[in-house]
Amino acid sequence: MRRFWFFALLLLPVLVLANIEAYRFDDPAKEARYRGLIAELRCLVCQNQNLADSNAELAQDMRRQTYEMVQNGSSNEEIVTFMVQRYGDFVLYSPPFRPSTALLWIGPFIIFVVGVVILLIFIRRRNKEPEVELSSAEHARAQSLLDNKK
């Protein structure tokens, strides 16, 4: 049993390395561009991870496509345009301001304004409520209840 675990532990690094993509670049500038692009583009499956951090099959395909385009000499703008045409504006962390994406840009401000308005209405209504005055009999009864607790 000990030998089994020994060999299993020896094979563990091989299994871990099997899932890592290793692209070779002939130019450090191309590698830097590639790294920048996969950090800038969003994984459509994971939705809150960039391509560099995602292990989804779609992210692997998008990284491969980015690598090939960088190696073929495509500019960053051409690569981003290709990805947007193929996958839509959601692939960008900062989509451009267009009529189709206006709600993404303006939506948070609208929600904030609506929240402030609701808060102001709530505060004004609370301040308009009259304070309840206790009669002397109710005040005496409350005091007697408090005295009995002691």
N, C-alpha and C positions, 0 to 999 in steps of 0.2 A: 504494500500500500504506500509505503514511503517513497519507493521508486516512481510510482505513478505520479505522485504530487511533485516530485523533483522534476520529472520530464514535463509535466504540465506547466510548472513555473518557468522552465526554460523556453517553452514555446510561446508564452504569453507576450513577450516583446515582438515576436514575429507576427502574431495576430493583430497587435496594436498597429504595427507599421503597415499592415496590409491595406488599411483603409485611408492612408494618407496619400494625397496626390503630390507628386514631385515633378513639377514642370521645370525644365532646364532652359535657361536663357543665355544667349550669347553676349548680351549687353546688360550691364547693371541698370541702365536707364529704362530698358524695357521691363525689367523685373520690377522696378519701382513704380512704373506706370501701371503694371498689372496689379500689384498690391494695392495701389491707390484706388483703382477701379473696383476691385472686388470688395474693398472696404466701403465704397460709396454706394454700391448697388445693393438693393434689398432682396432677400430671398422671398419668393412669393408663397412658399409653403409655410415657412416659419413666421413670416410677417414682421417680426420685430428683431430679426437678425440680419446682418449683412451676409453677402455671399462667402466671405472669408470664414465666418463662424459657423455656417450652416453645414450640416451633413446630409441634407435632403438630396435625393437623386436629381431633382430639378436644379438645385444649386450647383451640383457637380457638373451638370450639363452646361449651365451658364458660365461657370468658371472655365470649362474647356473651350467654349465658344469665345470667351474673352481672351484666353491665352492664344488661340489661333489667330484672332484678329490683331492682337498686339504683335505677334510674330510676323504677320503679313504686312505690317506697317500702317494699319489703320490708326487714325487719330483718336484721341479720347472722345471727341465730339461724335465721331462716326460710330464708335462703339456704343456710346450712351444712346444715340439716335436709333441704332439697330435694336437695342434692348427695349427701348420705349415703344418702337413700332411693333415689336414681337410680343411684348408682355404688358404694355400699357404704362401709364404714368405711375402706377403703384410701385414699380420697380425702383423709383427714385425716392430717397428720403425727403427731398425738398422738391415736390412737383412744381412745374411752372404755373403761374397764375393765368388761368384760362376760364372761360365760362363753365367748362365741365369740372374744374377743380376749385371754383370760387368758394364753394361751401367748405372745403377743407381749410382754406385760408381764413375765411370770415367766420365760420362756425364757432370757434372757441370764443371769439369776442361777443357774438350774439348770445351764447350761453352765459357768459359772464354778466352782460348787461341785464338779461332776464333774471339772473340770480340776485343781482343788486336791487332790482326793482321789487322783487318778491320780499327780500329782506327789509327794505324800507317800508313797504306796506305792512308787514308784520309788526315792525317796531312802532309805527304810527298807531295801529289799532290797539296795541298793547298799552300805549300811553294814554289813549282815549278812554279806556275802561275805568270807571269810577272805583275808587277804593272803598271797600266795604267797612263801614263803621260798626263797631260792636256796641251794643247797648250796655248799660251799666250792669244789668243782670247777666248778660252773656260774658262780660268781662270778669265778673265775680265768680261765675261758674268755672271759667277757664283757670282762674287763679286757684280755686279750690281743688281742681283736678291736678294742677301742678304741685300744690302743697301736699296732696295725698301720695303722690309718687315719691316724695322725699322720704 
